[in-house]
Amino acid sequence: MSDGSTSDAIDPKSTISYRGAKVAVIVLGVLLLLAFVMVVVGIGMRMSGHAPGQNAAAGQFELPAGSKIERTDVAGSNLVLTVKTPGGDAIYIFNTSDGHLVSRIAPKVP
């Protein structure tokens, strides 16, 4: 008969399923923490004016072959280039904060 001792009982914390669940909780907690950090960094970058995914090539622009810059002006936060192209005069407006082309005013190409 049994005298009430549990010396033959298995400790639940030593089972493989318990340890596996513990590892899963730790891994998911770390992933959740990393996701939260990425959200905070993304919000901080957007508020500081840096959009995620911007690269240095985004601010590069090539004028058509045979073009010549006639005049440059600054209007607010835009750079305005007056360009003589083989198809006629054109005006290019660039945003000075990130360098992207805002607008192009040029004759239609036939």
Secondary structure, DSSP 8 states (H G I E B T S, - for coil): ---S--TTS--GGGSHHHHHHHHHHHHHHHHHHHHHHHHHHHHHHHHTT--TT--GGGG-----TT-EEEEEEEETTEEEEEEEETTEEEEEEEETTT--EEEEE-----
